Amino acid sequence: MTEPTGTTEPTRTSGSAALADVRVVEIGDHQGEYCGLVLAGLGADVVKVEPVGGSASRRFGPFVDDEPHPERSLHFWAYNRGKRSVVLDLATDAGLAEYRALVAGADVVVDSTPLGELDALGLGSAQLRTEHPHLVYARLTPFGEDGPQKDFRASDLVHLAYGGVVMNNGYDPDPRSRYETPPIAPQLNHSYAIAGEQLAFTVVAALTTRGRTGRGQHLSCAIHEAVAKNTEGDLMSWVALRTPFHRQTCRHSAPSVSRHRSIFSTKDGRWYLAMTRNAKLLGPFLDEWGIGGRITDGSEEKEQDSRVLPGMEGGSASNMDVVEQTMRRYMYDTVPWREAQQAGLMWVPVRKPHESADDEHWKQRGTYTEVAHPELGRSFPYPTSKWVTDGSRWITGRRAPLLDEDRAAVLGQPRPRPVVTTRPVTGPERLTPAGTPFPLQGVRVLDFTWMLASAGATRFLAALGADVIKVEWHKNLDPRRGGAPVGGREAREAATGPVPSRWPADQGGPVGAQYNNKNPGKRGLSLNVKHPEGLALAKRLMAESDIVAEGFSPGVMESWGLTYDVMREINPRMIYAKQSGMGSQGVYGRFRTVGPVAQAFSGLSHMSGLPEPYAPAGWGYSYLDWYGAYSFALAILAAVYRRDRTGEGEWIDASQSEVGLYLTALPLLDHAVNGREFERVGNRSPYGTAAPEGIYRCAGDDRWIAITCATDDDFARLAKEAGHPEWLERPELATLEARQAHRAELDALVEAWTSECEAFALMERLQGAGVAAGVAQTAADRYDRDPQLRHLNWLTELEATNFGRWPVAAPSVHLSETPQHIGGPVGRAAAAYGEHNYEVYSELLGLSTDEVDGLAARGIV
């Protein structure tokens, strides 16, 4: 459905969106655009303040018909849909007065301007919040507002390298374990989406807090910190086991490079991702749909894969040969991947980013919307939602605003200063160890999540102060418990090499490093919901809870009789949030994913890698696990904010793959507008003009540095620092346009120089010269030596029962008045299985110790 367009205000339905009563002022560069886009999608009135001549992102390609123009930038379209535009000249008294008036009527400011720029004008956070105590001021900076590297220059590529992401992504090494190819960066403003998503859900939490206290506060997010915590397994593997991770083609980075391939070519040169470890399912499927062949359970193999997920157990690497031979018999469009999914195998096409817009599954879910561009007389598809709900639906809004289009509507009808009506919370106020109140008060979550994409969301709710009760049953434990070192922390701190783990990864057991980092701040409860008495207890717990969150396959909760109708009857204000691979609604509702599978299906894996004939490299750290967690947290917090305002609960059906589609707006538009399919270009921005830009080898084993030179001045500084002023005299390198046309030659020159340099010393030299550069850091680099992360207190030490005291990743967004604490209200790391049984059953249901023991004896807890 296309909403009316061409009006002075984006169309919205009053009361239908979570943030329908919120005005956001967005000011700054393209780093903050993603956060503003998400808030607009939740219904906020986002007013984009642009300088004279328009935002710099209006000059980012690609363009309609490849004709550069501020109103024809597809980048600007993709990241500014649903917003309004006002041009203000802050160098004039009139512009300053207009900005002050605009902020006075706002609830939120999203500020990504350079450090000190607004403070010098008397318009910084401290000044404005003094005048307007209700204001939530969200500050986004490259490296933080203070610290030894706060003035470092960055680009999306530099953030992804220095934050550690790229060292998890790339291609398999050669047989001697040497990486001939560089690590690979995810594409298209990926770092800004990482930070923007975390900032967005924290903004919503701050608005909820304001509803209790009546006061806003300052939020600060460093992109570097947000990115550095965004990798999945490598950080805690180094923290607890001193074990480095290695990148692998289109699969998770891991302590060793596995022989278990995951990406396979079809007859016509396209690609499929196939998780085919489960021999019991694979054999019968290939007998019917493949070429047959010998399928074994892998018991004869000496080398075991270091990462085994539920549904992938029991399979030999030799099985991949049979899968590969089968795939090569099929054309891309005829591979029986749907039948494989129905058989329980995680097979999906490695789609191009435009190919999902016509998929019936996403059509049924309303993931895409045709948005009218009346100036062109055409409509184009956009990904416009990340979950399905019966409550606070996503708002499509109109196309991105024309420059200064909304001046009359916004400035001609000033919005009065918001009147904040406080809603007191019953019960005692929860305080952090610092004695400050938690942002989220009086919220209890009954948590049936597991793994990362769902469990990670409730992790953030606990850090905000919610009472999160993690429910498990010993026959189906959350599997990510590996990483408890033999000898404990004492052995780890004395080690000079990898420390063995007490438990093999993914096979249950006590709390380990990975599980610990995904579940801190929660209480642990055991409950057999399949038992009639256990089901009755679950219903009683729901009556005492505000939110039920789960990450099971679609239909599991319903099979227990726990439908949303039942929950709503128990608790009319209930928020029921579920997250699965494809979402419950739609034709793929029963299909399964893990991070790499979702990434392949959404088009993201296709986008990252070296140009053809290389295969897609994919992302080796399951970004859609973390991104799914951020988005799931946003969905829940938006529902909490809406419920505080309306009294209504809601049902949320979130999808791990769907959140990936939200990142593909730009290549989708380029295909719809210009008929151009996305092509991989390596590590430079596919639509950018910077040259040189890439990841270049440095001295040492597998050491690399990211460099971005966006202007002629940047290149001149690089050439001077390299000691090669003659580069500037060469006609093919003299201008930005010339360098773009001679990228291969330029990259060879740069790498011939960098390959002789120590990476960290080179980064300091280049940054000192004003060139954006960042070492491609490993987990060891970030943990052991990064001075800016250390200054930002990016890790927090917490105690875990039977595991000890270990660092876990702290929240990336710092709040001035109600700081988060990753230990949650319990002040501890992840709970052991059933650790809080007596406490929770007594506190919430009034059961005695003897009654809980009796339940345990009957197999109920």
ZAMARGU-4260 file (C-alpha; in steps of 0.2 Angstrom, whole numbers, plus 5000, padded with zeros to 4 digits):
<rodrens>
0) 5000/5000/5000 | 5007/5017/4995 | 5003/5031/5007 | 4998/5049/5001 | 5014/5059/4996
5) 5019/5076/4991 | 5012/5084/5007 | 5021/5094/5019 | 5021/5081/5033 | 5023/5062/5032
10) 5007/5053/5033 | 5004/5044/5050 | 4989/5037/5059 | 4986/5045/5076 | 4989/5032/5090
15) 4994/5018/5078 | 5013/5020/5080 | 5023/5018/5096 | 5031/5036/5094 | 5016/5045/5087
20) 5018/5058/5100 | 5037/5061/5099 | 5046/5074/5089 | 5064/5071/5085 | 5076/5085/5078
25) 5090/5076/5068 | 5106/5087/5065 | 5123/5082/5059 | 5130/5071/5045 | 5126/5054/5038
30) 5132/5045/5053 | 5115/5049/5062 | 5103/5046/5048 | 5100/5028/5051 | 5095/5031/5069
35) 5083/5045/5063 | 5076/5033/5050 | 5072/5020/5063 | 5063/5032/5074 | 5053/5039/5060
40) 5048/5021/5056 | 5041/5020/5073 | 5030/5035/5070 | 5041/5049/5077 | 5040/5066/5068
45) 5058/5067/5063 | 5063/5085/5057 | 5080/5085/5048 | 5090/5101/5050 | 5100/5104/5035
50) 5114/5117/5032 | 5113/5129/5018 | 5115/5119/5002 | 5108/5104/5010 | 5116/5089/5019
55) 5132/5081/5012 | 5123/5065/5010 | 5112/5073/4996 | 5128/5072/4986 | 5131/5054/4989
60) 5129/5042/4974 | 5121/5033/4966 | 5109/5045/4958 | 5093/5043/4947 | 5099/5040/4930
65) 5117/5043/4936 | 5114/5062/4936 | 5121/5070/4952 | 5108/5081/4960 | 5103/5085/4978
70) 5086/5078/4975 | 5091/5063/4965 | 5103/5054/4978 | 5097/5037/4981 | 5107/5036/4997
75) 5098/5051/5003 | 5082/5043/4998 | 5086/5027/5007 | 5091/5035/5024 | 5079/5049/5025
80) 5062/5042/5020 | 5048/5048/5032 | 5057/5063/5038 | 5054/5082/5036 | 5067/5095/5030
85) 5071/5112/5036 | 5087/5122/5031 | 5094/5133/5045 | 5109/5144/5043 | 5117/5143/5061
90) 5130/5156/5056 | 5116/5169/5057 | 5106/5175/5072 | 5090/5171/5063 | 5095/5153/5061
95) 5101/5151/5079 | 5084/5158/5085 | 5075/5146/5073 | 5085/5131/5079 | 5081/5135/5097
100) 5063/5137/5094 | 5063/5120/5085 | 5072/5111/5099 | 5060/5119/5112 | 5046/5109/5104
105) 5056/5093/5102 | 5057/5078/5113 | 5073/5071/5106 | 5088/5078/5098 | 5099/5066/5088
110) 5116/5075/5085 | 5130/5068/5075 | 5139/5085/5072 | 5158/5086/5074 | 5164/5088/5092
115) 5162/5105/5099 | 5153/5113/5084 | 5136/5116/5093 | 5144/5119/5110 | 5153/5134/5102
120) 5136/5141/5097 | 5128/5139/5114 | 5118/5124/5107 | 5126/5109/5114 | 5118/5096/5125
125) 5122/5104/5142 | 5115/5121/5137 | 5099/5115/5129 | 5095/5103/5142 | 5097/5116/5155
130) 5084/5126/5146 | 5073/5111/5142 | 5075/5098/5156 | 5062/5086/5147 | 5074/5084/5132
135) 5082/5067/5127 | 5098/5072/5119 | 5106/5058/5109 | 5124/5061/5104 | 5133/5050/5091
140) 5152/5052/5089 | 5165/5042/5080 | 5176/5038/5095 | 5167/5046/5110 | 5166/5064/5117
145) 5182/5062/5127 | 5197/5050/5128 | 5214/5049/5119 | 5207/5045/5102 | 5192/5056/5102
150) 5199/5066/5088 | 5203/5052/5077 | 5196/5053/5059 | 5185/5039/5053 | 5175/5032/5039
155) 5163/5017/5039 | 5177/5006/5033 | 5189/5012/5046 | 5176/5009/5060 | 5173/4991/5054
160) 5192/4988/5054 | 5197/4996/5070 | 5181/4990/5079 | 5186/4972/5075 | 5172/4967/5063
165) 5183/4964/5047 | 5195/4952/5055 | 5180/4940/5057 | 5175/4941/5038 | 5184/4935/5023
170) 5190/4920/5013 | 5198/4903/5019 | 5217/4904/5020 | 5228/4893/5009 | 5232/4875/5014
175) 5247/4882/5024 | 5235/4893/5034 | 5241/4909/5025 | 5228/4922/5021 | 5232/4929/5003
180) 5216/4939/5003 | 5212/4954/5015 | 5199/4953/5028 | 5182/4959/5021 | 5171/4973/5027
185) 5152/4972/5027 | 5145/4985/5015 | 5135/5001/5015 | 5136/5011/5031 | 5136/4996/5041
190) 5145/5004/5057 | 5132/5018/5057 | 5118/5005/5057 | 5126/4995/5072 | 5128/5011/5082
195) 5111/5019/5076 | 5101/5003/5081 | 5108/5003/5098 | 5105/5022/5100 | 5088/5021/5094
200) 5082/5008/5107 | 5091/5017/5121 | 5082/5033/5115 | 5065/5024/5117 | 5071/5018/5134
205) 5075/5036/5139 | 5058/5042/5134 | 5050/5028/5144 | 5061/5034/5159 | 5055/5052/5156
210) 5038/5046/5158 | 5042/5041/5175 | 5053/5055/5181 | 5048/5069/5169 | 5066/5073/5165
215) 5076/5069/5149 | 5095/5066/5149 | 5111/5065/5139 | 5114/5049/5129 | 5131/5046/5121
220) 5136/5033/5109 | 5154/5031/5101 | 5152/5021/5085 | 5169/5013/5089 | 5163/5006/5105
225) 5147/5000/5097 | 5156/4991/5083 | 5169/4984/5095 | 5156/4974/5104 | 5147/4969/5089
230) 5157/4953/5085 | 5150/4937/5091 | 5162/4924/5097 | 5180/4931/5095 | 5180/4943/5110
235) 5174/4931/5124 | 5185/4917/5116 | 5200/4928/5119 | 5194/4935/5136 | 5192/4918/5143
240) 5202/4906/5133 | 5216/4917/5125 | 5210/4908/5109 | 5211/4918/5093 | 5197/4916/5079
245) 5200/4914/5061 | 5190/4920/5046 | 5181/4907/5035 | 5172/4909/5018 | 5153/4913/5021
250) 5153/4905/5039 | 5157/4909/5057 | 5174/4914/5061 | 5181/4900/5073 | 5196/4895/5083
255) 5201/4884/5068 | 5197/4884/5049 | 5184/4870/5047 | 5183/4858/5032 | 5164/4859/5033
260) 5160/4871/5019 | 5144/4880/5018 | 5143/4889/5001 | 5140/4879/4985 | 5139/4885/4966
265) 5125/4880/4955 | 5126/4875/4937 | 5124/4893/4931 | 5136/4901/4943 | 5125/4907/4957
270) 5127/4902/4975 | 5118/4893/4989 | 5121/4892/5008 | 5118/4875/5015 | 5120/4870/5033
275) 5120/4851/5031 | 5129/4843/5046 | 5113/4833/5051 | 5116/4817/5043 | 5100/4809/5048
280) 5090/4822/5039 | 5103/4825/5024 | 5104/4806/5019 | 5085/4804/5015 | 5084/4821/5007
285) 5098/4818/4995 | 5091/4801/4991 | 5075/4809/4985 | 5082/4826/4978 | 5100/4824/4976
290) 5112/4811/4968 | 5113/4800/4983 | 5130/4796/4989 | 5138/4790/5006 | 5132/4801/5020
295) 5140/4798/5037 | 5138/4805/5054 | 5156/4811/5055 | 5161/4799/5069 | 5176/4793/5059
300) 5183/4811/5058 | 5198/4815/5069 | 5195/4834/5067 | 5179/4840/5073 | 5170/4857/5069
305) 5173/4869/5083 | 5155/4876/5081 | 5140/4865/5081 | 5123/4872/5082 | 5106/4864/5086
310) 5100/4854/5071 | 5118/4853/5064 | 5125/4839/5074 | 5132/4823/5067 | 5139/4825/5050
315) 5155/4822/5040 | 5165/4835/5030 | 5164/4822/5016 | 5145/4825/5015 | 5149/4842/5008
320) 5156/4833/4992 | 5139/4825/4989 | 5130/4841/4992 | 5142/4851/4981 | 5139/4838/4967
325) 5121/4839/4969 | 5120/4858/4968 | 5130/4858/4952 | 5117/4848/4944 | 5104/4862/4947
330) 5101/4879/4940 | 5099/4892/4953 | 5081/4894/4951 | 5077/4875/4952 | 5087/4870/4968
335) 5074/4862/4980 | 5079/4873/4994 | 5061/4875/5000 | 5060/4856/5001 | 5076/4855/5010
340) 5069/4867/5023 | 5053/4857/5025 | 5065/4842/5028 | 5073/4852/5042 | 5089/4857/5033
345) 5095/4875/5033 | 5097/4878/5014 | 5094/4895/5006 | 5099/4904/4990 | 5112/4918/4992
350) 5101/4931/4985 | 5105/4947/4978 | 5099/4962/4988 | 5084/4966/4976 | 5078/4949/4974
355) 5067/4948/4990 | 5056/4962/4986 | 5044/4951/4975 | 5045/4936/4987 | 5027/4931/4993
360) 5033/4928/5011 | 5038/4946/5013 | 5023/4952/5003 | 5012/4944/5016 | 5022/4951/5030
365) 5021/4969/5023 | 5040/4970/5023 | 5041/4981/5008 | 5031/4996/5002 | 5029/5005/4986
370) 5033/5024/4990 | 5028/5037/4977 | 5040/5050/4970 | 5027/5062/4962 | 5041/5073/4955
375) 5046/5058/4944 | 5028/5051/4942 | 5034/5034/4949 | 5034/5023/4964 | 5049/5013/4970
380) 5050/4998/4983 | 5058/5001/5000 | 5060/4989/5015 | 5049/4998/5028 | 5047/4987/5043
385) 5056/4974/5053 | 5042/4965/5062 | 5024/4962/5062 | 5013/4967/5076 | 4995/4970/5081
390) 5000/4986/5090 | 5012/4999/5085 | 5014/4996/5067 | 5028/5003/5056 | 5025/5019/5047
395) 5031/5020/5029 | 5030/5039/5028 | 5032/5049/5012 | 5048/5049/5001 | 5063/5058/5007
400) 5060/5077/5009 | 5065/5089/4996 | 5078/5102/5002 | 5069/5114/5014 | 5052/5107/5009
405) 5044/5108/5026 | 5050/5125/5032 | 5033/5133/5032 | 5024/5118/5040 | 5038/5116/5054
410) 5043/5134/5058 | 5026/5142/5053 | 5017/5132/5066 | 5029/5130/5081 | 5026/5115/5091
415) 5023/5120/5109 | 5035/5113/5122 | 5030/5095/5127 | 5021/5093/5143 | 5027/5077/5151
420) 5014/5068/5162 | 5023/5057/5174 | 5017/5039/5178 | 5023/5034/5195 | 5030/5016/5196
425) 5024/5005/5211 | 5036/4996/5221 | 5054/5000/5227 | 5065/5009/5215 | 5079/4998/5208
430) 5097/5005/5209 | 5113/5001/5200 | 5129/4998/5210 | 5133/5016/5208 | 5117/5021/5218
435) 5109/5028/5202 | 5091/5023/5197 | 5090/5010/5182 | 5081/5018/5167 | 5068/5005/5166
440) 5058/5002/5182 | 5044/4991/5186 | 5046/4979/5171 | 5047/4960/5172 | 5051/4949/5158
445) 5048/4931/5157 | 5062/4926/5146 | 5061/4910/5135 | 5074/4916/5123 | 5090/4907/5118
450) 5106/4909/5107 | 5109/4927/5103 | 5096/4935/5091 | 5083/4933/5105 | 5093/4931/5121
455) 5103/4946/5116 | 5088/4957/5117 | 5083/4953/5134 | 5101/4956/5139 | 5099/4974/5135
460) 5082/4975/5144 | 5091/4968/5160 | 5105/4981/5158 | 5091/4995/5158 | 5084/4988/5174
465) 5070/4976/5169 | 5069/4960/5180 | 5073/4947/5167 | 5069/4929/5172 | 5077/4916/5160
470) 5067/4900/5159 | 5075/4884/5154 | 5073/4866/5155 | 5088/4854/5156 | 5082/4844/5141
475) 5083/4859/5129 | 5096/4870/5137 | 5102/4886/5129 | 5117/4879/5119 | 5130/4893/5120
480) 5138/4888/5136 | 5156/4884/5130 | 5171/4893/5135 | 5175/4890/5153 | 5194/4888/5154
485) 5202/4874/5163 | 5210/4882/5179 | 5198/4897/5179 | 5203/4915/5177 | 5220/4912/5186
490) 5225/4900/5172 | 5219/4912/5159 | 5229/4926/5166 | 5245/4916/5167 | 5243/4908/5150
495) 5254/4913/5135 | 5244/4902/5123 | 5226/4895/5121 | 5218/4888/5137 | 5208/4872/5135
500) 5189/4874/5138 | 5181/4863/5152 | 5166/4860/5140 | 5166/4858/5121 | 5157/4873/5114
505) 5138/4871/5112 | 5135/4855/5122 | 5128/4863/5138 | 5136/4862/5154 | 5139/4876/5167
510) 5140/4895/5163 | 5154/4899/5150 | 5161/4914/5142 | 5149/4915/5127 | 5133/4912/5137
515) 5140/4923/5151 | 5141/4938/5138 | 5124/4935/5131 | 5114/4933/5147 | 5121/4944/5161
520) 5109/4953/5173 | 5096/4939/5172 | 5089/4927/5185 | 5089/4909/5181 | 5073/4898/5182
525) 5070/4880/5178 | 5053/4875/5172 | 5045/4860/5162 | 5031/4869/5153 | 5027/4852/5144
530) 5021/4845/5161 | 5003/4851/5166 | 5008/4857/5183 | 5023/4866/5174 | 5011/4874/5162
535) 5000/4880/5176 | 5016/4888/5184 | 5020/4896/5168 | 5003/4904/5167 | 5004/4910/5185
540) 5021/4918/5181 | 5014/4927/5166 | 5001/4935/5177 | 5015/4943/5187 | 5025/4948/5171
545) 5024/4962/5159 | 5033/4954/5144 | 5035/4936/5137 | 5049/4935/5125 | 5054/4919/5116
550) 5065/4913/5102 | 5058/4896/5098 | 5054/4890/5081 | 5036/4896/5076 | 5022/4885/5084
555) 5032/4879/5100 | 5024/4890/5112 | 5007/4887/5104 | 5009/4868/5105 | 5010/4871/5124
560) 4994/4880/5124 | 5002/4897/5127 | 4994/4907/5113 | 4994/4926/5114 | 4975/4925/5117
565) 4978/4914/5132 | 4992/4926/5138 | 4981/4941/5135 | 4967/4933/5145 | 4979/4930/5159
570) 4986/4948/5158 | 4977/4960/5147 | 4992/4972/5147 | 5004/4958/5141 | 5017/4961/5128
575) 5021/4945/5119 | 5037/4946/5108 | 5043/4931/5098 | 5058/4931/5086 | 5062/4917/5073
580) 5072/4915/5057 | 5059/4920/5045 | 5044/4926/5056 | 5029/4916/5061 | 5017/4924/5048
585) 5020/4920/5030 | 5024/4905/5019 | 5041/4902/5027 | 5035/4902/5044 | 5042/4885/5048
590) 5059/4888/5040 | 5075/4889/5050 | 5090/4900/5050 | 5105/4904/5060 | 5115/4920/5057
595) 5124/4915/5041 | 5108/4908/5033 | 5098/4923/5037 | 5112/4934/5030 | 5113/4924/5014
600) 5094/4925/5012 | 5092/4943/5015 | 5105/4948/5001 | 5119/4954/5013 | 5131/4939/5010
605) 5131/4943/4992 | 5136/4961/4995 | 5152/4957/5004 | 5167/4951/4996 | 5180/4953/4982
610) 5173/4956/4964 | 5168/4941/4953 | 5175/4928/4950 | 5177/4927/4969 | 5162/4919/4979
615) 5153/4930/4991 | 5163/4931/5007 | 5148/4934/5019 | 5149/4939/5037 | 5158/4928/5049
620) 5151/4934/5065 | 5133/4933/5062 | 5128/4951/5062 | 5110/4946/5060 | 5111/4938/5077
625) 5117/4955/5085 | 5106/4965/5074 | 5092/4954/5077 | 5095/4957/5096 | 5095/4976/5094
630) 5080/4976/5083 | 5070/4964/5095 | 5075/4975/5110 | 5069/4990/5100 | 5052/4981/5096
635) 5049/4977/5115 | 5054/4994/5121 | 5043/5003/5108 | 5029/4992/5114 | 5033/4996/5132
640) 5033/5015/5128 | 5016/5013/5119 | 5008/5003/5133 | 5013/5016/5145 | 5004/5029/5135
645) 4989/5019/5129 | 4987/5005/5142 | 4987/4992/5128 | 4998/4977/5126 | 5003/4969/5109
650) 5009/4954/5100 | 5026/4955/5090 | 5032/4943/5077 | 5050/4947/5073 | 5061/4940/5060
655) 5080/4938/5060 | 5080/4938/5041 | 5068/4953/5040 | 5080/4964/5049 | 5093/4961/5036
660) 5082/4966/5022 | 5080/4983/5031 | 5099/4986/5027 | 5096/4983/5008 | 5086/4999/5004
665) 5100/5007/4993 | 5105/4993/4981 | 5086/4989/4980 | 5083/5007/4975 | 5097/5007/4962
670) 5090/4991/4954 | 5072/4998/4954 | 5077/5016/4948 | 5092/5012/4937 | 5090/4994/4933
675) 5107/4990/4940 | 5111/4974/4950 | 5123/4976/4965 | 5141/4970/4961 | 5154/4967/4974
680) 5169/4979/4974 | 5180/4973/4988 | 5182/4984/5003 | 5179/5001/4996 | 5162/5009/4997
685) 5152/5002/4981 | 5145/5019/4978 | 5158/5030/4986 | 5171/5041/4978 | 5186/5040/4990
690) 5202/5034/4982 | 5212/5026/4989 | 5200/5017/5000 | 5203/4999/5005 | 5211/4987/5018
695) 5230/4985/5015 | 5243/4973/5021 | 5255/4978/5034 | 5271/4970/5041 | 5269/4954/5051
700) 5257/4939/5049 | 5240/4944/5044 | 5241/4962/5049 | 5231/4975/5039 | 5226/4993/5040
705) 5210/5002/5033 | 5213/5019/5024 | 5200/5031/5017 | 5205/5046/5007 | 5189/5055/5003
710) 5197/5071/4996 | 5212/5077/4986 | 5219/5085/5002 | 5218/5068/5011 | 5228/5060/4997
715) 5241/5074/4998 | 5243/5071/5016 | 5244/5052/5013 | 5258/5054/4999 | 5268/5066/5010
720) 5267/5054/5025 | 5272/5039/5014 | 5287/5049/5008 | 5281/5048/4990 | 5277/5066/4985
725) 5280/5061/4967 | 5263/5052/4967 | 5255/5069/4967 | 5264/5073/4950 | 5257/5058/4941
730) 5242/5063/4930 | 5233/5047/4934 | 5233/5051/4952 | 5232/5070/4952 | 5213/5071/4955
735) 5200/5062/4964 | 5192/5057/4947 | 5208/5051/4940 | 5212/5040/4955 | 5195/5033/4954
740) 5199/5027/4936 | 5215/5020/4941 | 5211/5011/4958 | 5220/4995/4955 | 5237/5004/4951
745) 5234/5016/4966 | 5230/5001/4978 | 5246/4992/4972 | 5256/5008/4976 | 5249/5010/4993
750) 5251/4992/4998 | 5269/4991/4993 | 5272/5005/5006 | 5260/4999/5020 | 5267/4981/5019
755) 5283/4987/5025 | 5275/4997/5040 | 5270/4991/5057 | 5251/4993/5058 | 5249/5002/5074
760) 5263/5014/5071 | 5257/5017/5054 | 5239/5021/5060 | 5246/5034/5073 | 5256/5042/5059
765) 5242/5043/5047 | 5229/5049/5060 | 5242/5062/5066 | 5243/5068/5048 | 5224/5069/5047
770) 5221/5054/5037 | 5207/5042/5041 | 5215/5025/5045 | 5212/5011/5057 | 5221/4994/5061
775) 5211/4979/5057 | 5210/4974/5075 | 5208/4957/5082 | 5199/4953/5098 | 5217/4952/5107
780) 5220/4970/5100 | 5204/4977/5107 | 5205/4968/5124 | 5224/4970/5127 | 5229/4987/5119
785) 5215/4998/5113 | 5216/5014/5124 | 5200/5022/5118 | 5189/5007/5122 | 5198/5006/5139
790) 5194/5024/5142 | 5176/5021/5138 | 5175/5007/5150 | 5168/4996/5137 | 5169/4980/5148
795) 5162/4977/5165 | 5168/4964/5178 | 5154/4953/5184 | 5153/4937/5195 | 5145/4922/5189
800) 5141/4906/5200 | 5153/4892/5196 | 5162/4902/5183 | 5170/4917/5193 | 5173/4935/5189
805) 5175/4940/5171 | 5173/4955/5159 | 5157/4956/5149 | 5153/4969/5136 | 5144/4984/5144
810) 5130/4993/5135 | 5136/5005/5121 | 5125/5020/5125 | 5130/5030/5141 | 5115/5039/5150
815) 5119/5054/5161 | 5105/5052/5174 | 5100/5034/5174 | 5116/5024/5168 | 5114/5006/5162
820) 5122/4992/5171 | 5125/4976/5162 | 5123/4966/5178 | 5105/4971/5179 | 5096/4972/5195
825) 5104/4956/5201 | 5121/4964/5199 | 5129/4948/5192 | 5133/4939/5176 | 5124/4925/5168
830) 5114/4914/5180 | 5117/4895/5182 | 5103/4884/5177 | 5089/4886/5189 | 5100/4896/5200
835) 5085/4907/5207 | 5072/4894/5208 | 5069/4896/5227 | 5070/4915/5226 | 5058/4918/5211
840) 5045/4905/5215 | 5044/4912/5233 | 5044/4930/5228 | 5031/4929/5213 | 5021/4914/5218
845) 5023/4912/5236 | 5030/4894/5236 | 5040/4888/5250 | 5056/4879/5249 | 5048/4862/5252
850) 5035/4865/5239 | 5049/4869/5226 | 5058/4854/5231 | 5042/4844/5229 | 5040/4851/5211
855) 5058/4846/5207 | 5055/4828/5213 | 5040/4827/5201 | 5051/4833/5186 | 5042/4850/5185
860) 5057/4861/5190
</rodrens>
